[in-house]
Amino acid sequence: MISLLQRVSEARVDIDGETVGAVGPGLLLLLCAEPDDTEGVGERLLAKVLKLRIFSDEAGKMNRSLQDVAGGLLIVSQFTLAADTKSGNRPGFTGAAPPELGEALYEAFVRSARAAHPVVQTGRFGADMKVHLVNDGPVTIPLRITA
């Protein structure tokens, strides 16, 4: 799975002018499933996300995790993270899981996240979403976990 984490002061997802998911301080997680991914890959990624020490401690050092700060987690499906731009000017997306598999893995990831963390919000798989965020730091970290 490919993901992009952004530490945020706040973030929200709007669809057709309606906010469907929003968090205060925490993480915005853009998530892309790949063809060989499994629910186990998603569980390993989630464990890393929840424990990654990218929040400041009292001394101002990045030494605290999302769980430590009880921050929100906003999960948004983002197949374009698998973009192949090696040739030409139009990205290819064959590196992303087919929609049915991508949606199943996204939903499994969200279920696992909700079971493991108290504040989880989402976008909507396959929807035309407007993502608003205030990147805190800025801190933006790519993560990739493979099968």
Summary of the structure (lengths in Angstrom):
residues: 147
radius of gyration: 15.0
end to end distance: 8.4
largest distance: 48.0
contacts: 455
relative contact order: 0.32
helix: 27%
strand: 39%
